[in-house]
Structures are given as structure tokens and as C-alpha cells.
Amino acid sequence: MGERGTERVWKVGELADEAGLTVRTLHHYDRIGLVHPAERTGTGHRLYTASDVERLYQVLALRQLGLGLDQIGDLLAGAVAMTQVLAAHRDYLAAQLAATRDLHALVAALTATAENRADASTDHFLELIRRTVMVDDTIKEYFTEEQLTQLALRREDLGEQRIQQAEADWAVLIPQVDAAIAAGMDPTAPQAQELAARWMGLLEAFHGGDEGLRESMYRMQAEESDRIESEFCGPSPAQIEFITAANAARG
């Protein structure tokens, strides 16, 4: 973090570290016009000021409230007052705290039951699974309670080691797809089809071949692509387009 006169300024990497975001997310917000850095150095590096940090908070708070990036841009173009954003964020967090307290009470009750009875009711554990996976409102928009329970049970069956391996595989595969796109690789090329095969295999590990889960996942990707890319470093529309074409070429 530096200073310009008496005003604090942040380079993009510094702001990403302090805010707990990625540089990629900040670049994305700049590219789509949500959070433009106020200044640039003589060599073109972004410099963020305190007002940019306030703007970034507004974007993230509104995102947590469930607004899409396009909606946030339109809303902030009308000069939303910070007091409004803070109040809405406060109310949202209060609701989340209430849900967390309810979940805590359920876990505490189940713990007491499990300590006294080795055959604690499976129904209690299923209720715990349902309540746990229902925390994220965005996920709930695309998956039914039955599907979320199915995903939780599937995660349990897979085990943490296989899940961590899948996450590591994604971390390797996505940059390789980026490199193929940057190099202008033809999606019908054998190398592109091999990338598509690995991609589809990782998706298969998620939905297990269930048509309903697959459709829900694809719909969420289509409608939440900005958030998935910027907040979770998920696949970009360009990557999806490339893999879709390469997968079609596999026949």
C-alpha cells in the first residue's frame, strides 16, 4: 500500500490481498465497469483510492444480497447511498445469523442424541444435511432440496480425498483451456477433444450422470456466469464455448 500526498492508495495486488479477493476478480470488475481504479501509474498499473475501496464494498455487499453484476451496475449508476447498502447488508446478515443459530441448535441437539444413542435417527442426519446445504441462497435457486441432499450424500460417498483431487484437476485444466484458446486452437483438434474429455469427466464426478443435476448445473452456469467467474474463478463464457465445441466434435 502506498500514499499519494496524504491519501492512501493500493496497487491491485495489495488491494486483492487486503480484501481477500483475487487479482482476477478486480481486473474483471474493472473490465465490466463496476470498480474502476481512480489512478494509474506512469507504467499503467492500477492504483485504487479509499473511494474505490468503498465502491468495492458496495459491489460485494450487493452481490451477497443476490443481485447480478448487471443489476449492481445499474443500481450504482443511480448513486446508491452507502447508508442504504449498509442497512440492506445488515438485514441480510441478521437473517443469515438467525439461520446459523437454528443450524447450531440442530447440531447441538443431534450431538446430545448421538452421545446417548449409537443408533441416532438417520432422519436427523438427513435434516442436518438439508439445513447445511441450504445456506447459500443462490444454490437454492437452481437445485431442489432433494437434489441438494443428493449432492451432500454424493460428496460423502466420494470422500474428501477425491474431492480435493478433483479441485486440483480443475486448477490444472482451466489454465490449459485458456492457453488453448489464446493459441487459437481449433476445437476439433485432437488436443482440444482431449481437454473436453477431461472437462466432461470432472463434471460427471459432480452430477454422477443424473440428468436433473446436470440440467440444474448448466442453468446455474448460464445465468450466474459472471459471479462464478469473478468470485470463484470458475470457467468463463469463452472456455465454456470452446469446450462445448470440442465436446461436440468428439461425436
N, C-alpha and C positions, 0 to 999 in steps of 0.2 A: 504494500500500500504506500502511496506517495502523497505529496502535497502540491497544490498549485496555489501559491500565495498562502492563505490561511485555510483554504478549502481542501478537504481530503479527497483524494482520487484513487481509484482502483484500476489496475490492469485487469484484463479479462480473466487471467488465471488466478489472480488474487481474489477477485470477487467470487469466482466459482468455488474456491477453497473455503472462503469465509461463509458463503451462503449454503454450502453443502450441495451445490449443483455441479453439472459438468460444463466444461467449456463449450461442448457441442450444443447444449441447451441454450446458453447465452448467445451463441452465434445464430441459432435458429430463431430466437426471439428478435434478434437484430434484423435478420433477413426478412422476416414477415412484418416488421414494423411495430412490434409490441414494445420493445425496450431498446431504443437507440442510445448508444453511448454519447454523452454530450460532447466529448472531445476525442481527437485522435492525435497521436504523436506525429512528429515530422516524418517518421518511417511508416505511418499508417496504423499503428497499434491502437486498439480501443482504450479509452480512458473513461471510466464511469464516475459520476459525482454522487453526492448524497441524494439529489433529486432523482437520479437514475435508480438508486437503491430503493427509494420509496416507490417508484413506479414498478420495480420488480416485485416488491411485496404485494402490490395491488394485483398484479397478474397472477401470482401464485395463490393468493387468498381467494380470488375469484375462480381460479381453476379448481381449488379444493371444494368450492361451493357447487361444482358440477357444470360450470359454463365451458363451452367450447372456446378455442382460441379466437375464432372469428367473432363470436359473441363478445368476448372480452375486448377485442379491438374496437368494436362498435361502441361498447359501453364506455370505454375510457376516452374515446373520441369526444364524448359529451362531457368531459371534465368531471368525472365522478369524484365526490368529496371523500377524503380519507376517512372522515368520521363514519360515512355510510359503509365503506368497505370494512372498517374495524367492527362496526356493530353487527354486520351480517356475518363476519367471520366468528365473532364472539358467540352468536346464537348457534351457529353450526357446530362449533366446538363444544358448547354446552350440551347439545343433542348427542354428540359423539361420546362425551363423558358419561351421560346417562346410560347409553348403550353399553359402554365398557363396564360401568358399575353393575349392570344387570348380568353381564357375562361373568364378571368376577364372582358374583353371588352364586351363579350356577356352578362355576368351577369349585368354589369353596364347599358347596353342598355335596357335589359329586366326590370331592376328596374325602369328606367325612364318611360318605357311604362306602367308598372303596376301602377305607381303613377298617371298617367294621364288617364288611361283607366281601368275600372274594368274588362272589358272583354278581357284582354290581350290574344293574339293569343295562342291557345293550341300548335300550331306548334312551337312557340318559346320555350315553356317549354319542348317539346319533343326534340328539338335541344339541349337545355341545358342538359337534361338527357343524351343524346347520348354523348355529349362532356365530361361530367363529368365522366361517366363510362368508357370512352375510355383512361383514363390517364395511366392505368397500361398496358404496352405492353405485358406482359406475359398473362394476362387475354385475351387480344385481339387475341392471337394466338389460343385460344381454343373456344371462343364464338363469334358468329357473332354479327354485330351491332344490328340486330333485337333481338337476344337473350339478349344482354346487356340491351337494352331498356326494354325488358320484365322483366328482373331481377330488374331493377330500379323501375318499376311500381309495381312489386310484393312486393318489400321492402316497398314502400309507403302504399300499401294496408295492409300489416301486422302491420305496426306501430313499433315505436322504443321499446315499452314495450315488445312486443312479440319477437322481435329480441334479445333484451338483455336477455330475459328468455331462448331463445334457446342457446345463448352463454354460459350462466350459466349452462345449462343442459349438453352441451358438456364438460365443465370444470369438471363436476362430473363424466360423463360417461367414458371418456377416461382413467382416472386412474383406474376405476373399471375394464375395459377391460384389462389393464396392469396387474392388480392383478390376474385376472382370468388366464391369460397366464402364469404368474410367478408360479401360483399354479398348473399348468398342467391340468387345467380343460378341460374335453372332450367337443369339440364344439357341440356335440349332446345332452349334458346335458340340462335339463330344464332351469337352471340358465343362461347358455350360450345363449340359444334361447331367453330368456327374454332380455338379453343385446342386442342381434341382433335386436329384435323388436324395442327397444328404439332407436337404431342407425339408422335403416331404417326410423323410424318416423321422426327423425330430418333431414335426407336427403330429405324426402318427403316435409318437410316445405320449403326446399331450391328450389327444382326443380318443386314442385307442380304437379308431375305426368307427366310432359312434357318429352316425350321420347328423344327429341333432346337435351334438357338441361341436362338430366340425362347422356346421352352418352358423351356430352362435358365435364361434370364434372368428369366422370370416366376416360376419356382420360387424362385430366389435372392431376388427381391424380396419374395415372400410370407413366406419363412422367416427372412429377415435384415432385415426392415423397420426394426426398432429401431436396429440398427447402421448401416444405410445412412442413416437419417435423422439420427442423433445424431453419427456420426463423419464422414460425408461430405456432410452437408447435402442428402441425396437426398430424393426425394419421400416425403411422409407417407402413411399409410393413407387419410386424408381426401382428399388430392389424387388418389391412385390411384382411389378410389371415384368421385370427381367426373368424372375423365377417362374412366373405364370407361363411366359412364352417358352422358356426352356423345358418346363414340365410337359407342355402341350406337344413339344417336338419329340418327347420320349415315346409318344404313342399310347 
